[in-house]
């Protein structure tokens, strides 16, 4: 029996000034070559646990530490973070914060140089790791000029160049498009083949966790389940009840009372065929008719772009002749790979950017003739990072700010703030410091601050990034409610299940052009084209495509499935 690489015994940890433990009774053992994924809702303690492997907890983050964390038999209590760095490499959640060199090559060389590795060996490691992450052509590029996905891969390569025997990656795919996410996990899969490397990944995305050997599911610092990945992923009820999104395919088969619970598209297809189930054409047709009726109900143009182009001062052409139309009362998703032009596009809708060429009209009038102040009354914008938007000392002041700026009277301000806070579920938080709230809470404050101005259009840039599954659901149910109350919603996202379940129409952007447009059902039917745009449908949608019909969620799949002998 090999000696374990990682041994954690009875680990408890509490940050200073906190009332409860961030970690409580964690026990686990990992051998060389193991691949562990740590999952759980927000505030579960995932990042805190990740920080124990290299000694950041307890040496850097101070608090009350009990139990033992041993890496290759060395207790992290007795070794500094610098000493542990030779064995334990860490890619942080905020990966950009660990990039600081003037070009890619120097970034990768930095760690080995500090460990006194000979120049010839450093050169070999640079080439080897750039090839592994697919950045061979970027050697001389400044990291600041790379896309989000490329920066993430560079952060991984720079840690791998130090040849750690344990690699810890804290949410390495948070801000990435679906294919870049897949790219990071393909790298992880390649690394897993090296039996001298133990891999530990903190991850929100359940579909990516399929690749793991083991999963540790935690909540409020306590372990809920630890074991082989397939066993944890098949425990649908446990995952769903604790704020972790279950696999759509597994949930579907469970809802169909199947004893077999497949995990992947291939397994799902084989199980469906073996059971001799069918998809009802009649029931499916009703879904298509409902899509068409919804599109027909919203035919009044609110935002129109014709030949829209935008060139940045450095000469980069981000938008290259876009034509699109957003109608009053719709929920429209804008999707595409990192750097495709999505955010550049939506910033034209409220006048943050003006066209270099072409025209954009809001409410029938060119944005050039309205200006950012006037457009701000009609089109509200919630930034991807709420911390870039929030600045007041209290929630009330933050939500009231735009109204005060426009000279509203006190009574109207109180009324609008109350309405906005009720809409986002923050009544009672008026006197709280917004920065003391969770990411989800701050996101809701940012939405409320925009809602208080009662814009016709609400733009949300990545509204679900950094939120756990329960928080993502909550945010999107709020979006749906606001739409039902009359708001036109435009959202940018990398989460394809959100598009599948909440959007009325979708625009797929690639290289500054509209590549696909239609209802989610129409767009997700084009898997090859989506793949070219660095996107892919949720696994459940891919399974339905294999079966010849495009269904968007578990409810639709269950509704349209005919079991053996059942009539349509």
DODOTI-657848 format. One line per field, with one value per residue (C-alpha): residue in three letters; x negated, y, z negated. Coordinates in steps of 0.02 Angstrom, whole numbers, padded with zeros to 5 digits, always signed. Each point is the difference from the previous one (the first is absolute). Example, Ala and Ser with C-alpha at 12.3 -4.5 7.8 and 13.67 -1.06 7.14 Angstrom:
residu <- ALA  SER
x <- -00615  -00069
y <- -00225  +00172
z <- -00390  +00033
! end
This chain:
residu <- UNK  UNK  UNK  UNK  UNK  UNK  UNK  UNK  UNK  UNK  UNK  UNK  UNK  UNK  UNK  UNK  UNK  UNK  UNK  UNK  UNK  UNK  UNK  UNK  UNK  UNK  UNK  UNK  UNK  UNK  UNK  UNK  UNK  UNK  UNK  UNK  UNK  UNK  UNK  UNK  UNK  UNK  UNK  UNK  UNK  UNK  UNK  UNK  UNK  UNK  UNK  UNK  UNK  UNK  UNK  UNK  UNK  UNK  UNK  UNK  UNK  UNK  UNK  UNK  UNK  UNK  UNK  UNK  UNK  UNK  UNK  UNK  UNK  UNK  UNK  UNK  UNK  UNK  UNK  UNK  UNK  UNK  UNK  UNK  UNK  UNK  UNK  UNK  UNK  UNK  UNK  UNK  UNK  UNK  UNK  UNK  UNK  UNK  UNK  UNK  UNK  UNK  UNK  UNK  UNK  UNK  UNK  UNK  UNK  UNK  UNK  UNK  UNK  UNK  UNK  UNK  UNK  UNK  UNK  UNK  UNK  UNK  UNK  UNK  UNK  UNK  UNK  UNK  UNK  UNK  UNK  UNK  UNK  UNK  UNK  UNK  UNK  UNK  UNK  UNK  UNK  UNK  UNK  UNK  UNK  UNK  UNK  UNK  UNK  UNK  UNK  UNK  UNK  UNK  UNK  UNK  UNK  UNK  UNK  UNK  UNK  UNK  UNK  UNK  UNK  UNK  UNK  UNK  UNK  UNK  UNK  UNK  UNK  UNK  UNK  UNK  UNK  UNK  UNK  UNK  UNK  UNK  UNK  UNK  UNK  UNK  UNK  UNK  UNK  UNK  UNK  UNK  UNK  UNK  UNK  UNK  UNK  UNK  UNK  UNK  UNK  UNK  UNK  UNK  UNK  UNK  UNK  UNK  UNK  UNK  UNK  UNK  UNK  UNK  UNK  UNK  UNK  UNK  UNK  UNK  UNK  UNK  UNK  UNK  UNK  UNK  UNK  UNK  UNK  UNK  UNK  UNK  UNK  UNK  UNK  UNK  UNK  UNK  UNK  UNK  UNK  UNK  UNK  UNK  UNK  UNK  UNK  UNK  UNK  UNK  UNK  UNK  UNK  UNK  UNK  UNK  UNK  UNK  UNK  UNK  UNK  UNK  UNK  UNK  UNK  UNK  UNK  UNK  UNK  UNK  UNK  UNK  UNK  UNK  UNK  UNK  UNK  UNK  UNK  UNK  UNK  UNK  UNK  UNK  UNK  UNK  UNK  UNK  UNK  UNK  UNK  UNK  UNK  UNK  UNK  UNK  UNK  UNK  UNK  UNK  UNK  UNK  UNK  UNK  UNK  UNK  UNK  UNK  UNK  UNK  UNK  UNK  UNK  UNK  UNK  UNK  UNK  UNK  UNK  UNK  UNK  UNK  UNK  UNK  UNK  UNK  UNK  UNK  UNK  UNK  UNK  UNK  UNK  UNK  UNK  UNK  UNK  UNK  UNK  UNK  UNK  UNK  UNK  UNK  UNK  UNK  UNK  UNK  UNK  UNK  UNK  UNK  UNK  UNK  UNK  UNK  UNK  UNK  UNK  UNK  UNK  UNK  UNK  UNK  UNK  UNK  UNK  UNK  UNK  UNK  UNK  UNK  UNK  UNK  UNK  UNK  UNK  UNK  UNK  UNK  UNK  UNK  UNK  UNK  UNK  UNK  UNK  UNK  UNK  UNK  UNK  UNK  UNK  UNK  UNK  UNK  UNK  UNK  UNK  UNK  UNK  UNK  UNK  UNK  UNK  UNK  UNK  UNK  UNK  UNK  UNK  UNK  UNK  UNK  UNK  UNK  UNK  UNK  UNK  UNK  UNK  UNK  UNK  UNK  UNK  UNK  UNK  UNK  UNK  UNK  UNK  UNK  UNK  UNK  UNK  UNK  UNK  UNK  UNK  UNK  UNK  UNK  UNK  UNK  UNK  UNK  UNK  UNK  UNK  UNK  UNK  UNK  UNK  UNK  UNK  UNK  UNK  UNK  UNK  UNK  UNK  UNK  UNK  UNK  UNK  UNK  UNK  UNK  UNK  UNK  UNK  UNK  UNK  UNK  UNK  UNK  UNK  UNK  UNK  UNK  UNK  UNK  UNK  UNK  UNK  UNK  UNK  UNK  UNK  UNK  UNK  UNK  UNK  UNK  UNK  UNK  UNK  UNK  UNK  UNK  UNK  UNK  UNK  UNK  UNK  UNK  UNK  UNK  UNK  UNK  UNK  UNK  UNK  UNK  UNK  UNK  UNK  UNK  UNK  UNK  UNK  UNK  UNK  UNK  UNK  UNK  UNK  UNK  UNK  UNK  UNK  UNK  UNK  UNK  UNK  UNK  UNK  UNK  UNK  UNK  UNK  UNK  UNK  UNK  UNK  UNK  UNK  UNK  UNK  UNK  UNK  UNK  UNK  UNK  UNK  UNK  UNK  UNK  UNK  UNK  UNK  UNK  UNK  UNK  UNK  UNK  UNK  UNK
x <- +00000  -00081  -00027  +00134  -00053  +00132  +00069  +00124  +00056  +00138  -00032  +00092  -00034  +00083  -00048  -00027  +00160  +00112  +00139  -00010  -00137  -00046  -00054  +00067  -00055  -00081  -00085  -00070  -00143  -00071  -00129  -00120  +00098  +00168  +00117  +00114  +00136  +00065  +00179  +00130  +00107  -00067  -00079  -00026  -00186  -00067  -00131  -00049  -00030  -00101  -00109  -00045  -00096  -00145  +00008  +00084  +00116  -00061  -00158  +00071  +00185  +00003  +00129  +00030  -00072  +00024  -00044  -00134  -00036  -00146  -00076  -00126  -00008  -00043  +00121  +00045  -00006  -00189  -00045  +00017  +00103  -00164  -00063  +00163  -00002  -00129  +00127  +00167  +00045  +00153  +00104  +00109  +00182  -00057  -00130  -00040  -00068  -00142  -00059  -00124  -00143  -00022  +00019  +00063  -00173  -00062  +00161  -00033  -00185  +00029  +00037  -00139  -00126  +00044  -00031  -00173  +00041  -00138  +00039  +00001  +00128  +00106  +00003  +00057  +00138  +00062  +00019  +00077  +00132  +00045  +00033  +00105  +00116  +00000  -00092  -00156  +00030  +00020  -00178  -00039  +00174  +00029  +00126  +00109  +00037  +00065  +00183  +00073  -00016  -00180  -00046  +00076  -00103  -00158  +00030  +00011  -00158  -00099  +00043  -00034  -00173  -00049  +00041  +00107  +00052  +00169  +00095  +00146  +00114  +00133  +00148  -00112  +00145  +00110  -00009  -00027  +00109  +00054  -00136  -00138  +00069  -00013  -00178  -00051  +00074  -00084  -00164  +00053  +00038  -00173  -00080  +00099  -00090  -00161  +00009  -00129  +00123  +00146  +00134  +00123  +00129  +00134  +00144  +00181  +00037  +00067  -00021  -00187  -00010  +00038  -00188  -00045  -00053  +00072  +00118  +00010  +00168  -00001  +00121  -00034  -00171  +00065  -00018  +00165  -00071  -00173  -00030  -00015  +00063  +00135  +00075  +00011  +00068  +00136  +00058  +00113  +00107  -00150  -00077  +00160  +00050  -00170  -00014  -00101  +00072  +00028  -00044  +00149  -00012  -00009  +00145  +00106  -00022  +00036  +00160  +00046  -00021  -00143  -00110  -00144  -00064  -00119  -00119  -00054  +00085  -00064  +00058  +00168  +00027  -00041  +00114  +00144  -00017  -00015  +00161  +00087  +00065  +00058  +00025  +00180  +00006  +00171  -00058  -00160  +00100  +00093  -00167  -00045  +00171  -00021  -00171  +00077  +00147  -00120  -00104  +00158  +00058  -00153  -00014  -00026  -00184  -00083  -00186  -00060  -00178  -00043  -00178  -00063  -00190  -00114  -00188  -00100  -00133  -00137  +00074  +00083  +00167  +00115  +00164  -00001  +00170  +00135  +00185  +00121  +00169  +00060  +00187  +00093  +00040  -00127  -00136  -00148  -00164  -00163  -00127  -00172  -00179  -00112  -00049  +00136  +00073  +00151  -00035  -00056  +00167  +00113  -00095  +00065  +00179  -00013  -00126  -00155  -00073  +00047  -00014  -00156  +00112  +00178  +00148  +00086  +00173  +00086  +00186  -00012  -00133  -00189  -00104  -00114  +00146  +00045  -00164  -00045  +00100  +00163  -00027  -00035  +00182  +00059  -00137  -00070  -00167  -00058  -00186  -00076  -00088  +00119  -00151  -00036  +00170  +00030  -00078  +00123  -00009  +00174  +00116  +00131  -00124  -00061  +00174  +00055  -00153  +00063  +00166  -00089  -00110  +00157  +00075  +00142  +00091  -00022  +00169  -00026  -00176  +00065  +00138  -00114  -00137  +00130  +00070  -00173  -00057  +00160  -00027  -00173  +00043  -00103  +00134  -00075  -00177  +00017  -00129  -00123  -00170  +00017  -00182  +00039  +00124  -00039  -00038  +00182  +00058  -00110  +00064  +00178  -00044  -00072  +00161  +00108  -00101  +00039  +00182  +00037  -00019  +00136  -00090  +00092  -00148  -00110  -00171  -00087  -00181  -00035  +00133  -00038  -00191  -00072  +00169  +00042  +00143  +00133  -00056  -00001  +00177  +00054  -00078  +00079  +00171  -00015  -00041  +00151  +00112  -00064  +00037  +00176  +00021  -00042  -00190  -00094  -00151  -00166  -00129  -00177  -00049  -00114  +00124  +00091  +00132  +00053  +00024  +00096  +00120  +00026  -00034  +00137  -00127  -00188  -00136  -00164  -00148  -00165  -00144  +00111  +00136  +00170  -00025  +00168  +00167  +00163  +00093  -00109  +00074  -00049  -00175  -00043  +00048  -00158  -00132  -00139  +00020  +00006  -00160  -00082  +00054  -00079  +00171  +00090  +00176  +00030  -00024  +00187  +00032  -00137  +00085  +00166  -00088  -00067  +00180  +00054  +00091  -00071  +00066  -00059  +00024  +00046  +00186  +00010  -00093  +00114  +00156  -00050  -00065  +00107  -00050  +00009  +00178  +00065  +00104  -00027
y <- +00000  +00167  +00138  +00134  +00166  +00100  -00045  +00113  -00052  +00082  +00170  +00148  +00181  +00163  +00172  +00139  +00087  -00134  -00086  -00169  -00111  +00023  -00183  -00133  -00183  -00019  -00168  -00061  -00097  +00015  -00108  +00043  +00028  +00029  +00133  +00080  +00128  +00102  +00059  +00091  +00157  +00176  +00024  -00190  +00017  -00064  +00137  -00009  -00187  +00029  +00124  -00132  -00109  +00124  +00074  +00166  -00059  +00015  +00102  +00141  +00001  +00009  -00090  -00150  -00157  -00178  -00168  -00046  +00029  -00105  +00008  -00139  -00027  +00183  +00089  +00170  +00075  -00027  +00066  +00173  +00034  +00027  -00171  -00084  +00085  -00125  -00140  +00091  +00114  +00112  +00084  +00128  +00040  +00177  -00068  +00173  +00053  -00126  +00063  +00145  -00026  +00099  -00149  -00179  -00080  +00098  -00041  -00186  +00019  +00096  -00148  -00116  +00145  +00027  -00185  +00013  -00109  +00006  +00111  -00145  -00094  +00159  +00019  -00181  +00024  +00158  -00092  -00155  +00094  +00126  -00150  -00084  +00151  +00045  +00167  -00040  +00148  +00124  -00009  +00185  +00070  +00107  -00093  +00156  -00026  -00179  -00048  -00060  -00181  +00023  +00086  -00144  -00124  +00105  -00002  -00191  -00013  +00115  -00109  -00163  +00063  -00014  -00187  -00015  -00173  +00067  +00126  +00095  +00102  +00110  +00020  +00005  +00022  +00133  +00134  -00111  -00044  -00183  -00060  +00091  -00086  -00164  +00049  +00024  -00169  -00081  +00066  -00073  -00165  -00001  +00037  -00141  -00123  +00049  -00115  +00108  +00146  +00012  +00119  +00096  +00113  +00111  +00009  +00062  -00079  -00176  -00050  +00028  -00106  -00158  -00009  -00015  -00158  +00055  +00138  +00082  +00087  +00127  +00126  +00127  -00078  -00176  -00151  -00063  -00139  -00059  -00139  -00052  +00137  -00111  -00041  +00182  +00060  -00132  +00063  +00127  +00039  +00038  +00116  +00094  +00023  +00075  +00131  -00101  -00022  -00184  -00068  +00028  -00173  -00087  +00105  -00043  -00188  +00014  +00097  -00141  -00124  -00088  -00117  +00044  +00178  +00043  +00147  +00040  +00033  -00166  -00099  +00091  -00040  -00183  -00015  +00089  -00119  -00154  +00044  +00020  +00172  +00122  +00189  +00052  +00105  +00070  +00060  +00069  +00097  +00087  +00063  +00074  +00082  +00077  +00071  +00076  +00074  +00084  +00075  +00063  +00083  +00116  +00088  +00183  +00047  +00087  -00011  -00017  -00011  +00021  -00027  +00034  +00011  +00045  +00023  +00031  +00138  -00132  -00047  -00163  -00022  -00079  +00012  -00025  +00045  -00067  -00003  -00045  +00044  -00014  +00015  +00073  -00129  -00133  -00089  -00006  -00092  +00056  -00142  -00033  -00043  +00111  +00152  -00024  +00175  -00035  +00133  +00126  -00027  +00023  +00156  +00082  -00025  +00129  +00118  -00056  -00027  +00088  -00083  +00024  -00035  -00054  +00048  -00053  +00063  -00012  +00035  +00054  +00134  -00014  -00015  +00140  +00121  -00057  -00013  -00107  +00100  -00008  -00182  -00045  +00039  -00128  -00131  -00061  -00092  -00122  -00035  -00175  +00042  +00091  +00070  +00108  +00080  +00013  +00142  +00061  -00034  -00075  -00101  +00139  +00134  -00112  -00035  +00182  +00076  +00011  +00073  +00135  +00038  +00034  +00112  -00113  +00054  -00094  -00088  -00066  -00058  -00096  -00080  -00051  -00068  -00103  -00070  -00042  -00086  -00100  -00056  -00068  -00070  +00122  +00083  +00026  +00025  +00189  +00046  -00139  +00034  -00074  -00058  -00107  -00103  -00157  +00009  -00048  +00137  +00132  -00054  +00027  +00173  +00045  -00061  +00097  +00159  -00012  -00053  +00151  +00112  -00105  -00024  -00080  -00115  -00092  -00062  -00129  -00043  -00177  +00007  -00177  -00001  -00042  -00056  -00177  -00095  +00053  +00183  -00013  -00068  +00137  +00137  -00066  -00022  +00184  +00042  -00100  +00090  +00171  -00048  -00054  +00171  +00084  +00018  -00045  -00103  -00023  -00111  -00055  -00171  -00151  -00113  -00092  -00078  +00178  +00039  -00162  +00030  +00189  +00084  +00034  +00031  -00019  +00090  -00095  +00118  -00054  +00115  +00154  -00071  -00081  -00184  -00073  +00071  -00080  -00078  -00104  -00157  +00057  +00056  -00155  -00113  +00063  -00087  +00006  +00187  +00030  -00099  +00117  +00145  -00085  -00044  -00162  -00040  -00077  -00189  -00031  +00106  -00097  -00163  +00063  +00052  -00177  -00060  +00114  +00137  +00151  +00011  +00132  -00069  -00153  +00045  +00004  -00166  -00086  +00074  -00060  -00175  -00151  -00153  -00174  -00029  +00174  +00091  +00184
z <- +00000  +00053  -00126  +00019  +00077  -00094  -00171  -00089  -00174  -00105  +00079  -00078  +00041  -00049  +00067  -00125  -00056  +00080  -00098  +00087  +00066  +00183  -00001  -00117  -00018  +00171  +00027  +00165  +00075  +00176  +00086  +00142  +00161  -00084  +00071  -00131  +00037  -00149  +00023  -00104  -00009  -00031  -00173  -00012  -00040  +00167  +00025  -00184  +00017  +00160  -00097  -00130  +00124  +00018  -00175  +00043  -00138  -00139  +00038  +00107  -00044  -00189  -00105  -00113  +00080  -00068  +00075  +00126  +00185  +00060  +00175  +00034  -00188  -00036  -00116  +00074  -00177  -00002  +00174  +00078  +00157  +00096  -00056  +00047  +00172  +00065  -00018  +00009  +00145  -00011  +00136  -00087  +00036  +00046  +00122  +00072  -00169  +00015  +00171  -00007  +00125  +00161  +00117  -00001  +00003  -00151  -00094  +00016  -00039  -00163  -00115  +00060  -00008  -00183  -00033  +00081  +00151  +00134  +00153  +00125  -00107  -00019  +00188  +00020  -00130  +00087  +00166  -00080  -00099  +00136  +00113  -00134  -00017  +00185  -00014  +00103  +00116  -00145  -00071  +00021  -00032  -00157  -00113  +00000  +00186  -00023  -00012  -00165  +00053  +00056  -00164  -00097  +00102  -00027  -00188  +00007  +00108  -00116  -00150  +00094  +00049  -00184  +00016  -00155  -00053  -00060  +00107  -00077  +00116  -00083  +00120  +00154  +00123  -00083  +00135  +00152  +00149  +00010  +00119  -00098  -00156  +00092  +00049  -00182  -00046  +00150  -00071  -00168  +00086  +00082  -00168  -00080  +00115  -00089  -00150  -00090  -00015  -00121  +00060  -00109  +00083  -00079  +00123  +00014  +00169  -00025  +00182  -00017  -00159  +00102  +00035  -00184  -00090  -00166  -00057  -00170  -00025  -00143  -00074  -00138  -00022  -00032  +00114  +00073  +00108  +00052  +00124  +00183  +00116  +00078  -00171  -00053  +00168  -00004  -00170  +00085  -00153  -00111  +00129  +00042  -00183  -00039  +00137  +00128  +00174  +00039  +00172  +00115  +00077  -00169  -00068  +00153  -00021  -00186  +00038  +00120  -00146  +00088  -00102  +00118  -00026  +00143  -00016  +00179  +00167  +00068  -00152  +00005  +00184  -00024  -00152  +00091  +00149  -00109  -00092  +00169  -00047  +00135  +00017  +00036  +00159  -00049  -00171  +00075  +00129  -00142  -00068  +00170  +00014  -00174  +00054  +00156  -00096  -00122  +00142  +00088  -00162  +00003  +00167  -00048  +00035  -00147  +00046  +00180  +00066  +00184  +00061  -00177  -00012  -00143  +00010  -00160  -00007  +00020  +00169  -00054  +00091  -00130  +00098  +00188  +00072  -00116  +00039  -00138  -00074  -00179  -00027  -00147  -00135  +00053  -00098  +00119  -00033  +00081  +00001  +00074  -00047  -00105  +00104  +00132  -00024  -00113  -00132  +00131  +00087  -00153  -00056  +00158  -00058  -00141  +00079  -00097  +00174  +00162  +00172  +00105  +00151  +00029  -00109  -00159  -00048  -00169  +00002  +00183  -00030  +00035  -00159  +00062  -00014  -00177  -00096  -00150  -00129  +00098  +00050  -00183  -00041  +00128  -00004  -00167  -00004  -00135  +00016  -00007  -00163  -00119  -00093  +00153  -00021  -00188  -00100  -00135  -00187  -00015  +00111  -00007  +00058  +00142  +00066  -00021  +00087  +00180  -00058  -00102  +00149  +00102  -00135  -00058  -00159  -00165  +00004  +00176  -00047  -00152  +00103  +00145  -00115  -00096  +00162  +00069  -00161  -00007  +00180  -00040  -00172  -00104  -00107  -00174  +00067  +00026  -00133  +00041  +00079  +00176  -00004  -00154  +00104  +00099  +00187  +00032  -00120  +00083  +00170  -00061  -00067  +00171  +00085  -00124  +00029  +00186  -00027  -00110  +00153  +00087  +00166  +00148  +00030  -00125  +00059  -00109  +00043  -00064  -00138  -00063  -00002  -00170  -00069  -00053  +00081  -00126  +00016  +00191  -00003  -00119  +00109  +00160  -00082  -00048  +00182  +00058  -00126  +00056  +00180  -00046  -00083  +00167  +00009  +00159  -00055  +00091  -00083  +00046  -00067  +00015  -00091  +00137  -00114  -00047  +00186  +00026  -00142  -00004  +00168  +00129  +00138  +00018  +00098  +00022  +00026  +00078  +00047  -00007  +00111  -00030  +00041  -00052  -00056  -00054  -00145  -00119  +00080  +00174  -00052  -00105  +00145  +00090  -00105  +00130  +00030  -00188  -00020  +00129  -00112  -00153  -00070  -00034  -00061  -00172  +00001  -00014  +00156  +00092  -00049  +00069  +00161  +00016  -00015  +00143  -00097  -00093  -00178  -00120  -00176  -00102  -00007  +00190  +00016  -00127  +00083  +00174  -00047  +00042  -00099  +00076  +00064  -00049  +00130  +00046
! end
